[in-house]
Amino acid sequence: MEILNAQEMDPAILLGIVNERLRLGHGDLTDLAAEFGIGSIELEARLAELGFHYQPDTNQFKAR
């Protein structure tokens, strides 16, 4: 599944897709965002709105 419109996607699905892709082969958030054709700041902001924040040390989004 691709991220075509992160702003309208169900939060649970968006989080699952992003964390799965980070876990399975993207070195970091910037690489993932480039693959999806979305800015890393935009993606990070969308997930922050939902209460999730990128943790570079684990390379995933987690709730704070």
CHARMM-style PDB file with segment names, atoms N, HN, CA, C and O in Angstrom:
ATOM      1  N   MET     1       0.843  -1.179   0.000  1.00  0.00      PROA
ATOM      2  CA  MET     1       0.000   0.000   0.000  1.00  0.00      PROA
ATOM      3  C   MET     1       0.886   1.239   0.000  1.00  0.00      PROA
ATOM      4  O   MET     1       1.890   1.286   0.710  1.00  0.00      PROA
ATOM      5  N   GLU     2       0.525   2.217  -0.775  1.00  0.00      PROA
ATOM      6  HN  GLU     2      -0.291   2.179  -1.351  1.00  0.00      PROA
ATOM      7  CA  GLU     2       1.287   3.453  -0.869  1.00  0.00      PROA
ATOM      8  C   GLU     2       0.582   4.580  -0.127  1.00  0.00      PROA
ATOM      9  O   GLU     2      -0.625   4.528   0.112  1.00  0.00      PROA
ATOM     10  N   ILE     3       1.340   5.577   0.224  1.00  0.00      PROA
ATOM     11  HN  ILE     3       2.320   5.619   0.029  1.00  0.00      PROA
ATOM     12  CA  ILE     3       0.771   6.753   0.871  1.00  0.00      PROA
ATOM     13  C   ILE     3       0.475   7.768  -0.222  1.00  0.00      PROA
ATOM     14  O   ILE     3       1.370   8.474  -0.686  1.00  0.00      PROA
ATOM     15  N   LEU     4      -0.777   7.834  -0.626  1.00  0.00      PROA
ATOM     16  HN  LEU     4      -1.505   7.261  -0.249  1.00  0.00      PROA
ATOM     17  CA  LEU     4      -1.158   8.776  -1.672  1.00  0.00      PROA
ATOM     18  C   LEU     4      -1.615  10.098  -1.081  1.00  0.00      PROA
ATOM     19  O   LEU     4      -1.383  11.153  -1.672  1.00  0.00      PROA
ATOM     20  N   ASN     5      -2.248  10.055   0.054  1.00  0.00      PROA
ATOM     21  HN  ASN     5      -2.437   9.198   0.533  1.00  0.00      PROA
ATOM     22  CA  ASN     5      -2.701  11.276   0.699  1.00  0.00      PROA
ATOM     23  C   ASN     5      -2.658  11.077   2.212  1.00  0.00      PROA
ATOM     24  O   ASN     5      -3.645  10.674   2.828  1.00  0.00      PROA
ATOM     25  N   ALA     6      -1.522  11.359   2.783  1.00  0.00      PROA
ATOM     26  HN  ALA     6      -0.721  11.686   2.282  1.00  0.00      PROA
ATOM     27  CA  ALA     6      -1.309  11.122   4.210  1.00  0.00      PROA
ATOM     28  C   ALA     6      -2.279  11.912   5.079  1.00  0.00      PROA
ATOM     29  O   ALA     6      -2.599  11.493   6.191  1.00  0.00      PROA
ATOM     30  N   GLN     7      -2.745  13.044   4.583  1.00  0.00      PROA
ATOM     31  HN  GLN     7      -2.485  13.385   3.680  1.00  0.00      PROA
ATOM     32  CA  GLN     7      -3.653  13.880   5.378  1.00  0.00      PROA
ATOM     33  C   GLN     7      -5.027  13.243   5.548  1.00  0.00      PROA
ATOM     34  O   GLN     7      -5.716  13.522   6.529  1.00  0.00      PROA
ATOM     35  N   GLU     8      -5.431  12.403   4.623  1.00  0.00      PROA
ATOM     36  HN  GLU     8      -4.871  12.176   3.826  1.00  0.00      PROA
ATOM     37  CA  GLU     8      -6.767  11.811   4.680  1.00  0.00      PROA
ATOM     38  C   GLU     8      -6.761  10.339   5.102  1.00  0.00      PROA
ATOM     39  O   GLU     8      -7.821   9.754   5.326  1.00  0.00      PROA
ATOM     40  N   MET     9      -5.589   9.750   5.209  1.00  0.00      PROA
ATOM     41  HN  MET     9      -4.728  10.225   5.027  1.00  0.00      PROA
ATOM     42  CA  MET     9      -5.486   8.330   5.526  1.00  0.00      PROA
ATOM     43  C   MET     9      -5.834   8.077   6.991  1.00  0.00      PROA
ATOM     44  O   MET     9      -5.541   8.898   7.860  1.00  0.00      PROA
ATOM     45  N   ASP    10      -6.459   6.938   7.252  1.00  0.00      PROA
ATOM     46  HN  ASP    10      -6.697   6.271   6.546  1.00  0.00      PROA
ATOM     47  CA  ASP    10      -6.759   6.521   8.614  1.00  0.00      PROA
ATOM     48  C   ASP    10      -5.456   6.493   9.422  1.00  0.00      PROA
ATOM     49  O   ASP    10      -4.465   5.920   8.970  1.00  0.00      PROA
ATOM     50  N   PRO    11      -5.450   7.103  10.604  1.00  0.00      PROA
ATOM     51  CA  PRO    11      -4.220   7.202  11.403  1.00  0.00      PROA
ATOM     52  C   PRO    11      -3.554   5.863  11.711  1.00  0.00      PROA
ATOM     53  O   PRO    11      -2.330   5.753  11.638  1.00  0.00      PROA
ATOM     54  N   ALA    12      -4.330   4.862  12.047  1.00  0.00      PROA
ATOM     55  HN  ALA    12      -5.324   4.951  12.107  1.00  0.00      PROA
ATOM     56  CA  ALA    12      -3.750   3.555  12.375  1.00  0.00      PROA
ATOM     57  C   ALA    12      -3.085   2.922  11.156  1.00  0.00      PROA
ATOM     58  O   ALA    12      -2.030   2.298  11.271  1.00  0.00      PROA
ATOM     59  N   ILE    13      -3.699   3.083  10.004  1.00  0.00      PROA
ATOM     60  HN  ILE    13      -4.557   3.589   9.911  1.00  0.00      PROA
ATOM     61  CA  ILE    13      -3.129   2.529   8.773  1.00  0.00      PROA
ATOM     62  C   ILE    13      -1.860   3.280   8.394  1.00  0.00      PROA
ATOM     63  O   ILE    13      -0.856   2.667   8.031  1.00  0.00      PROA
ATOM     64  N   LEU    14      -1.905   4.596   8.479  1.00  0.00      PROA
ATOM     65  HN  LEU    14      -2.721   5.094   8.774  1.00  0.00      PROA
ATOM     66  CA  LEU    14      -0.727   5.406   8.169  1.00  0.00      PROA
ATOM     67  C   LEU    14       0.440   5.021   9.063  1.00  0.00      PROA
ATOM     68  O   LEU    14       1.548   4.801   8.573  1.00  0.00      PROA
ATOM     69  N   LEU    15       0.209   4.939  10.355  1.00  0.00      PROA
ATOM     70  HN  LEU    15      -0.691   5.118  10.753  1.00  0.00      PROA
ATOM     71  CA  LEU    15       1.268   4.575  11.299  1.00  0.00      PROA
ATOM     72  C   LEU    15       1.818   3.186  10.977  1.00  0.00      PROA
ATOM     73  O   LEU    15       3.032   2.982  10.987  1.00  0.00      PROA
ATOM     74  N   GLY    16       0.944   2.244  10.697  1.00  0.00      PROA
ATOM     75  HN  GLY    16      -0.042   2.410  10.689  1.00  0.00      PROA
ATOM     76  CA  GLY    16       1.381   0.885  10.382  1.00  0.00      PROA
ATOM     77  C   GLY    16       2.241   0.828   9.133  1.00  0.00      PROA
ATOM     78  O   GLY    16       3.274   0.159   9.111  1.00  0.00      PROA
ATOM     79  N   ILE    17       1.815   1.526   8.099  1.00  0.00      PROA
ATOM     80  HN  ILE    17       0.975   2.069   8.117  1.00  0.00      PROA
ATOM     81  CA  ILE    17       2.577   1.536   6.845  1.00  0.00      PROA
ATOM     82  C   ILE    17       3.949   2.156   7.062  1.00  0.00      PROA
ATOM     83  O   ILE    17       4.968   1.602   6.649  1.00  0.00      PROA
ATOM     84  N   VAL    18       3.961   3.306   7.711  1.00  0.00      PROA
ATOM     85  HN  VAL    18       3.133   3.756   8.047  1.00  0.00      PROA
ATOM     86  CA  VAL    18       5.225   4.021   7.921  1.00  0.00      PROA
ATOM     87  C   VAL    18       6.191   3.187   8.749  1.00  0.00      PROA
ATOM     88  O   VAL    18       7.348   3.023   8.363  1.00  0.00      PROA
ATOM     89  N   ASN    19       5.739   2.661   9.877  1.00  0.00      PROA
ATOM     90  HN  ASN    19       4.800   2.795  10.191  1.00  0.00      PROA
ATOM     91  CA  ASN    19       6.646   1.882  10.722  1.00  0.00      PROA
ATOM     92  C   ASN    19       7.099   0.590  10.049  1.00  0.00      PROA
ATOM     93  O   ASN    19       8.241   0.167  10.225  1.00  0.00      PROA
ATOM     94  N   GLU    20       6.216  -0.037   9.284  1.00  0.00      PROA
ATOM     95  HN  GLU    20       5.287   0.306   9.141  1.00  0.00      PROA
ATOM     96  CA  GLU    20       6.614  -1.251   8.568  1.00  0.00      PROA
ATOM     97  C   GLU    20       7.705  -0.938   7.552  1.00  0.00      PROA
ATOM     98  O   GLU    20       8.712  -1.642   7.475  1.00  0.00      PROA
ATOM     99  N   ARG    21       7.503   0.109   6.783  1.00  0.00      PROA
ATOM    100  HN  ARG    21       6.686   0.681   6.845  1.00  0.00      PROA
ATOM    101  CA  ARG    21       8.496   0.472   5.766  1.00  0.00      PROA
ATOM    102  C   ARG    21       9.820   0.882   6.400  1.00  0.00      PROA
ATOM    103  O   ARG    21      10.882   0.556   5.872  1.00  0.00      PROA
ATOM    104  N   LEU    22       9.771   1.589   7.522  1.00  0.00      PROA
ATOM    105  HN  LEU    22       8.908   1.854   7.952  1.00  0.00      PROA
ATOM    106  CA  LEU    22      11.007   1.958   8.215  1.00  0.00      PROA
ATOM    107  C   LEU    22      11.739   0.701   8.695  1.00  0.00      PROA
ATOM    108  O   LEU    22      12.962   0.609   8.591  1.00  0.00      PROA
ATOM    109  N   ARG    23      10.993  -0.245   9.209  1.00  0.00      PROA
ATOM    110  HN  ARG    23      10.000  -0.171   9.293  1.00  0.00      PROA
ATOM    111  CA  ARG    23      11.571  -1.476   9.746  1.00  0.00      PROA
ATOM    112  C   ARG    23      12.150  -2.362   8.638  1.00  0.00      PROA
ATOM    113  O   ARG    23      13.164  -3.028   8.845  1.00  0.00      PROA
ATOM    114  N   LEU    24      11.516  -2.372   7.477  1.00  0.00      PROA
ATOM    115  HN  LEU    24      10.692  -1.830   7.309  1.00  0.00      PROA
ATOM    116  CA  LEU    24      11.895  -3.316   6.424  1.00  0.00      PROA
ATOM    117  C   LEU    24      12.873  -2.785   5.379  1.00  0.00      PROA
ATOM    118  O   LEU    24      13.087  -3.438   4.357  1.00  0.00      PROA
ATOM    119  N   GLY    25      13.456  -1.642   5.606  1.00  0.00      PROA
ATOM    120  HN  GLY    25      13.282  -1.112   6.436  1.00  0.00      PROA
ATOM    121  CA  GLY    25      14.451  -1.301   4.611  1.00  0.00      PROA
ATOM    122  C   GLY    25      14.756   0.151   4.363  1.00  0.00      PROA
ATOM    123  O   GLY    25      15.506   0.462   3.438  1.00  0.00      PROA
ATOM    124  N   HSD    26      14.222   1.032   5.128  1.00  0.00      PROA
ATOM    125  HN  HSD    26      13.612   0.779   5.880  1.00  0.00      PROA
ATOM    126  CA  HSD    26      14.577   2.432   4.935  1.00  0.00      PROA
ATOM    127  C   HSD    26      15.483   2.867   6.075  1.00  0.00      PROA
ATOM    128  O   HSD    26      15.174   2.671   7.250  1.00  0.00      PROA
ATOM    129  N   GLY    27      16.596   3.454   5.703  1.00  0.00      PROA
ATOM    130  HN  GLY    27      16.847   3.613   4.749  1.00  0.00      PROA
ATOM    131  CA  GLY    27      17.571   3.862   6.701  1.00  0.00      PROA
ATOM    132  C   GLY    27      17.055   4.897   7.670  1.00  0.00      PROA
ATOM    133  O   GLY    27      17.445   4.926   8.837  1.00  0.00      PROA
ATOM    134  N   ASP    28      16.170   5.751   7.175  1.00  0.00      PROA
ATOM    135  HN  ASP    28      15.853   5.728   6.227  1.00  0.00      PROA
ATOM    136  CA  ASP    28      15.629   6.784   8.046  1.00  0.00      PROA
ATOM    137  C   ASP    28      14.374   7.397   7.436  1.00  0.00      PROA
ATOM    138  O   ASP    28      13.936   7.010   6.352  1.00  0.00      PROA
ATOM    139  N   LEU    29      13.819   8.339   8.139  1.00  0.00      PROA
ATOM    140  HN  LEU    29      14.175   8.654   9.019  1.00  0.00      PROA
ATOM    141  CA  LEU    29      12.571   8.983   7.718  1.00  0.00      PROA
ATOM    142  C   LEU    29      12.727   9.707   6.380  1.00  0.00      PROA
ATOM    143  O   LEU    29      11.801   9.701   5.569  1.00  0.00      PROA
ATOM    144  N   THR    30      13.861  10.318   6.142  1.00  0.00      PROA
ATOM    145  HN  THR    30      14.613  10.322   6.801  1.00  0.00      PROA
ATOM    146  CA  THR    30      14.088  11.043   4.892  1.00  0.00      PROA
ATOM    147  C   THR    30      14.022  10.100   3.693  1.00  0.00      PROA
ATOM    148  O   THR    30      13.414  10.431   2.675  1.00  0.00      PROA
ATOM    149  N   ASP    31      14.642   8.934   3.810  1.00  0.00      PROA
ATOM    150  HN  ASP    31      15.136   8.665   4.637  1.00  0.00      PROA
ATOM    151  CA  ASP    31      14.594   7.937   2.728  1.00  0.00      PROA
ATOM    152  C   ASP    31      13.166   7.491   2.451  1.00  0.00      PROA
ATOM    153  O   ASP    31      12.747   7.396   1.297  1.00  0.00      PROA
ATOM    154  N   LEU    32      12.427   7.220   3.516  1.00  0.00      PROA
ATOM    155  HN  LEU    32      12.767   7.297   4.453  1.00  0.00      PROA
ATOM    156  CA  LEU    32      11.040   6.777   3.367  1.00  0.00      PROA
ATOM    157  C   LEU    32      10.195   7.853   2.698  1.00  0.00      PROA
ATOM    158  O   LEU    32       9.443   7.565   1.766  1.00  0.00      PROA
ATOM    159  N   ALA    33      10.313   9.071   3.163  1.00  0.00      PROA
ATOM    160  HN  ALA    33      10.924   9.305   3.920  1.00  0.00      PROA
ATOM    161  CA  ALA    33       9.522  10.168   2.609  1.00  0.00      PROA
ATOM    162  C   ALA    33       9.826  10.363   1.121  1.00  0.00      PROA
ATOM    163  O   ALA    33       8.920  10.623   0.330  1.00  0.00      PROA
ATOM    164  N   ALA    34      11.092  10.239   0.746  1.00  0.00      PROA
ATOM    165  HN  ALA    34      11.828  10.027   1.389  1.00  0.00      PROA
ATOM    166  CA  ALA    34      11.468  10.385  -0.661  1.00  0.00      PROA
ATOM    167  C   ALA    34      10.803   9.314  -1.520  1.00  0.00      PROA
ATOM    168  O   ALA    34      10.359   9.599  -2.632  1.00  0.00      PROA
ATOM    169  N   GLU    35      10.733   8.086  -1.014  1.00  0.00      PROA
ATOM    170  HN  GLU    35      11.095   7.854  -0.110  1.00  0.00      PROA
ATOM    171  CA  GLU    35      10.083   7.015  -1.775  1.00  0.00      PROA
ATOM    172  C   GLU    35       8.607   7.329  -2.002  1.00  0.00      PROA
ATOM    173  O   GLU    35       8.073   7.063  -3.079  1.00  0.00      PROA
ATOM    174  N   PHE    36       7.957   7.884  -1.008  1.00  0.00      PROA
ATOM    175  HN  PHE    36       8.391   8.100  -0.133  1.00  0.00      PROA
ATOM    176  CA  PHE    36       6.533   8.191  -1.101  1.00  0.00      PROA
ATOM    177  C   PHE    36       6.244   9.512  -1.808  1.00  0.00      PROA
ATOM    178  O   PHE    36       5.088   9.831  -2.085  1.00  0.00      PROA
ATOM    179  N   GLY    37       7.294  10.281  -2.098  1.00  0.00      PROA
ATOM    180  HN  GLY    37       8.234  10.022  -1.872  1.00  0.00      PROA
ATOM    181  CA  GLY    37       7.086  11.559  -2.765  1.00  0.00      PROA
ATOM    182  C   GLY    37       6.420  12.581  -1.861  1.00  0.00      PROA
ATOM    183  O   GLY    37       5.639  13.415  -2.318  1.00  0.00      PROA
ATOM    184  N   ILE    38       6.732  12.510  -0.586  1.00  0.00      PROA
ATOM    185  HN  ILE    38       7.367  11.833  -0.215  1.00  0.00      PROA
ATOM    186  CA  ILE    38       6.162  13.413   0.407  1.00  0.00      PROA
ATOM    187  C   ILE    38       7.321  13.970   1.222  1.00  0.00      PROA
ATOM    188  O   ILE    38       8.334  13.292   1.399  1.00  0.00      PROA
ATOM    189  N   GLY    39       7.189  15.167   1.709  1.00  0.00      PROA
ATOM    190  HN  GLY    39       6.367  15.717   1.565  1.00  0.00      PROA
ATOM    191  CA  GLY    39       8.241  15.740   2.537  1.00  0.00      PROA
ATOM    192  C   GLY    39       8.295  15.068   3.898  1.00  0.00      PROA
ATOM    193  O   GLY    39       7.261  14.753   4.486  1.00  0.00      PROA
ATOM    194  N   SER    40       9.503  14.850   4.394  1.00  0.00      PROA
ATOM    195  HN  SER    40      10.344  15.105   3.916  1.00  0.00      PROA
ATOM    196  CA  SER    40       9.627  14.204   5.702  1.00  0.00      PROA
ATOM    197  C   SER    40       9.011  15.066   6.793  1.00  0.00      PROA
ATOM    198  O   SER    40       8.471  14.545   7.768  1.00  0.00      PROA
ATOM    199  N   ILE    41       9.091  16.385   6.634  1.00  0.00      PROA
ATOM    200  HN  ILE    41       9.530  16.809   5.842  1.00  0.00      PROA
ATOM    201  CA  ILE    41       8.491  17.292   7.620  1.00  0.00      PROA
ATOM    202  C   ILE    41       6.973  17.150   7.602  1.00  0.00      PROA
ATOM    203  O   ILE    41       6.336  17.150   8.655  1.00  0.00      PROA
ATOM    204  N   GLU    42       6.396  17.030   6.417  1.00  0.00      PROA
ATOM    205  HN  GLU    42       6.913  17.029   5.561  1.00  0.00      PROA
ATOM    206  CA  GLU    42       4.944  16.861   6.297  1.00  0.00      PROA
ATOM    207  C   GLU    42       4.486  15.546   6.926  1.00  0.00      PROA
ATOM    208  O   GLU    42       3.491  15.508   7.649  1.00  0.00      PROA
ATOM    209  N   LEU    43       5.211  14.487   6.647  1.00  0.00      PROA
ATOM    210  HN  LEU    43       6.019  14.518   6.060  1.00  0.00      PROA
ATOM    211  CA  LEU    43       4.867  13.184   7.199  1.00  0.00      PROA
ATOM    212  C   LEU    43       5.016  13.185   8.718  1.00  0.00      PROA
ATOM    213  O   LEU    43       4.150  12.685   9.435  1.00  0.00      PROA
ATOM    214  N   GLU    44       6.096  13.737   9.189  1.00  0.00      PROA
ATOM    215  HN  GLU    44       6.800  14.143   8.606  1.00  0.00      PROA
ATOM    216  CA  GLU    44       6.326  13.803  10.637  1.00  0.00      PROA
ATOM    217  C   GLU    44       5.269  14.663  11.320  1.00  0.00      PROA
ATOM    218  O   GLU    44       4.812  14.328  12.413  1.00  0.00      PROA
ATOM    219  N   ALA    45       4.876  15.767  10.689  1.00  0.00      PROA
ATOM    220  HN  ALA    45       5.247  16.039   9.801  1.00  0.00      PROA
ATOM    221  CA  ALA    45       3.850  16.645  11.260  1.00  0.00      PROA
ATOM    222  C   ALA    45       2.501  15.942  11.327  1.00  0.00      PROA
ATOM    223  O   ALA    45       1.777  16.085  12.313  1.00  0.00      PROA
ATOM    224  N   ARG    46       2.156  15.184  10.288  1.00  0.00      PROA
ATOM    225  HN  ARG    46       2.744  15.068   9.487  1.00  0.00      PROA
ATOM    226  CA  ARG    46       0.879  14.464  10.272  1.00  0.00      PROA
ATOM    227  C   ARG    46       0.823  13.454  11.413  1.00  0.00      PROA
ATOM    228  O   ARG    46      -0.181  13.369  12.120  1.00  0.00      PROA
ATOM    229  N   LEU    47       1.886  12.699  11.592  1.00  0.00      PROA
ATOM    230  HN  LEU    47       2.702  12.768  11.018  1.00  0.00      PROA
ATOM    231  CA  LEU    47       1.899  11.703  12.657  1.00  0.00      PROA
ATOM    232  C   LEU    47       1.978  12.371  14.035  1.00  0.00      PROA
ATOM    233  O   LEU    47       1.460  11.826  15.011  1.00  0.00      PROA
ATOM    234  N   ALA    48       2.608  13.524  14.127  1.00  0.00      PROA
ATOM    235  HN  ALA    48       3.028  13.967  13.335  1.00  0.00      PROA
ATOM    236  CA  ALA    48       2.643  14.262  15.398  1.00  0.00      PROA
ATOM    237  C   ALA    48       1.251  14.721  15.784  1.00  0.00      PROA
ATOM    238  O   ALA    48       0.904  14.723  16.965  1.00  0.00      PROA
ATOM    239  N   GLU    49       0.442  15.112  14.797  1.00  0.00      PROA
ATOM    240  HN  GLU    49       0.724  15.111  13.837  1.00  0.00      PROA
ATOM    241  CA  GLU    49      -0.952  15.493  15.059  1.00  0.00      PROA
ATOM    242  C   GLU    49      -1.721  14.347  15.702  1.00  0.00      PROA
ATOM    243  O   GLU    49      -2.661  14.566  16.466  1.00  0.00      PROA
ATOM    244  N   LEU    50      -1.317  13.147  15.388  1.00  0.00      PROA
ATOM    245  HN  LEU    50      -0.553  12.969  14.767  1.00  0.00      PROA
ATOM    246  CA  LEU    50      -1.980  11.953  15.885  1.00  0.00      PROA
ATOM    247  C   LEU    50      -1.363  11.443  17.186  1.00  0.00      PROA
ATOM    248  O   LEU    50      -1.818  10.450  17.756  1.00  0.00      PROA
ATOM    249  N   GLY    51      -0.317  12.140  17.648  1.00  0.00      PROA
ATOM    250  HN  GLY    51       0.052  12.946  17.186  1.00  0.00      PROA
ATOM    251  CA  GLY    51       0.312  11.774  18.912  1.00  0.00      PROA
ATOM    252  C   GLY    51       1.520  10.867  18.793  1.00  0.00      PROA
ATOM    253  O   GLY    51       1.959  10.290  19.788  1.00  0.00      PROA
ATOM    254  N   PHE    52       2.068  10.732  17.590  1.00  0.00      PROA
ATOM    255  HN  PHE    52       1.711  11.201  16.782  1.00  0.00      PROA
ATOM    256  CA  PHE    52       3.232   9.870  17.384  1.00  0.00      PROA
ATOM    257  C   PHE    52       4.420  10.711  16.948  1.00  0.00      PROA
ATOM    258  O   PHE    52       4.280  11.651  16.165  1.00  0.00      PROA
ATOM    259  N   HSD    53       5.589  10.361  17.463  1.00  0.00      PROA
ATOM    260  HN  HSD    53       5.703   9.598  18.098  1.00  0.00      PROA
ATOM    261  CA  HSD    53       6.800  11.125  17.181  1.00  0.00      PROA
ATOM    262  C   HSD    53       7.903  10.180  16.732  1.00  0.00      PROA
ATOM    263  O   HSD    53       8.052   9.071  17.244  1.00  0.00      PROA
ATOM    264  N   TYR    54       8.679  10.660  15.749  1.00  0.00      PROA
ATOM    265  HN  TYR    54       8.559  11.561  15.333  1.00  0.00      PROA
ATOM    266  CA  TYR    54       9.758   9.850  15.192  1.00  0.00      PROA
ATOM    267  C   TYR    54      10.894   9.725  16.189  1.00  0.00      PROA
ATOM    268  O   TYR    54      11.352  10.714  16.761  1.00  0.00      PROA
ATOM    269  N   GLN    55      11.343   8.486  16.387  1.00  0.00      PROA
ATOM    270  HN  GLN    55      10.970   7.683  15.922  1.00  0.00      PROA
ATOM    271  CA  GLN    55      12.462   8.180  17.269  1.00  0.00      PROA
ATOM    272  C   GLN    55      13.613   7.681  16.402  1.00  0.00      PROA
ATOM    273  O   GLN    55      13.615   6.518  15.998  1.00  0.00      PROA
ATOM    274  N   PRO    56      14.592   8.538  16.108  1.00  0.00      PROA
ATOM    275  CA  PRO    56      15.683   8.130  15.219  1.00  0.00      PROA
ATOM    276  C   PRO    56      16.486   6.932  15.733  1.00  0.00      PROA
ATOM    277  O   PRO    56      16.987   6.134  14.941  1.00  0.00      PROA
ATOM    278  N   ASP    57      16.608   6.808  17.045  1.00  0.00      PROA
ATOM    279  HN  ASP    57      16.202   7.456  17.688  1.00  0.00      PROA
ATOM    280  CA  ASP    57      17.404   5.709  17.593  1.00  0.00      PROA
ATOM    281  C   ASP    57      16.773   4.339  17.323  1.00  0.00      PROA
ATOM    282  O   ASP    57      17.490   3.346  17.201  1.00  0.00      PROA
ATOM    283  N   THR    58      15.450   4.275  17.230  1.00  0.00      PROA
ATOM    284  HN  THR    58      14.867   5.082  17.329  1.00  0.00      PROA
ATOM    285  CA  THR    58      14.768   3.014  16.914  1.00  0.00      PROA
ATOM    286  C   THR    58      14.215   3.002  15.491  1.00  0.00      PROA
ATOM    287  O   THR    58      13.714   1.980  15.024  1.00  0.00      PROA
ATOM    288  N   ASN    59      14.307   4.144  14.802  1.00  0.00      PROA
ATOM    289  HN  ASN    59      14.715   4.974  15.182  1.00  0.00      PROA
ATOM    290  CA  ASN    59      13.832   4.304  13.433  1.00  0.00      PROA
ATOM    291  C   ASN    59      12.356   3.936  13.303  1.00  0.00      PROA
ATOM    292  O   ASN    59      11.961   3.188  12.409  1.00  0.00      PROA
ATOM    293  N   GLN    60      11.544   4.485  14.226  1.00  0.00      PROA
ATOM    294  HN  GLN    60      11.865   5.093  14.952  1.00  0.00      PROA
ATOM    295  CA  GLN    60      10.111   4.261  14.167  1.00  0.00      PROA
ATOM    296  C   GLN    60       9.364   5.391  14.875  1.00  0.00      PROA
ATOM    297  O   GLN    60       9.938   6.176  15.629  1.00  0.00      PROA
ATOM    298  N   PHE    61       8.079   5.437  14.604  1.00  0.00      PROA
ATOM    299  HN  PHE    61       7.613   4.799  13.991  1.00  0.00      PROA
ATOM    300  CA  PHE    61       7.213   6.396  15.282  1.00  0.00      PROA
ATOM    301  C   PHE    61       6.615   5.722  16.504  1.00  0.00      PROA
ATOM    302  O   PHE    61       6.160   4.580  16.438  1.00  0.00      PROA
ATOM    303  N   LYS    62       6.620   6.438  17.621  1.00  0.00      PROA
ATOM    304  HN  LYS    62       6.990   7.366  17.675  1.00  0.00      PROA
ATOM    305  CA  LYS    62       6.040   5.926  18.869  1.00  0.00      PROA
ATOM    306  C   LYS    62       5.192   7.016  19.502  1.00  0.00      PROA
ATOM    307  O   LYS    62       5.401   8.206  19.263  1.00  0.00      PROA
ATOM    308  N   ALA    63       4.234   6.590  20.312  1.00  0.00      PROA
ATOM    309  HN  ALA    63       4.065   5.624  20.505  1.00  0.00      PROA
ATOM    310  CA  ALA    63       3.417   7.534  21.074  1.00  0.00      PROA
ATOM    311  C   ALA    63       4.259   8.077  22.222  1.00  0.00      PROA
ATOM    312  O   ALA    63       5.091   7.374  22.795  1.00  0.00      PROA
ATOM    313  N   ARG    64       4.021   9.341  22.539  1.00  0.00      PROA
ATOM    314  HN  ARG    64       3.345   9.912  22.074  1.00  0.00      PROA
ATOM    315  CA  ARG    64       4.736   9.926  23.679  1.00  0.00      PROA
ATOM    316  C   ARG    64       3.858   9.969  24.872  1.00  0.00      PROA
ATOM    317  OT1 ARG    64       4.280  10.428  25.933  1.00  0.00      PROA
TER     318      ARG     64
END
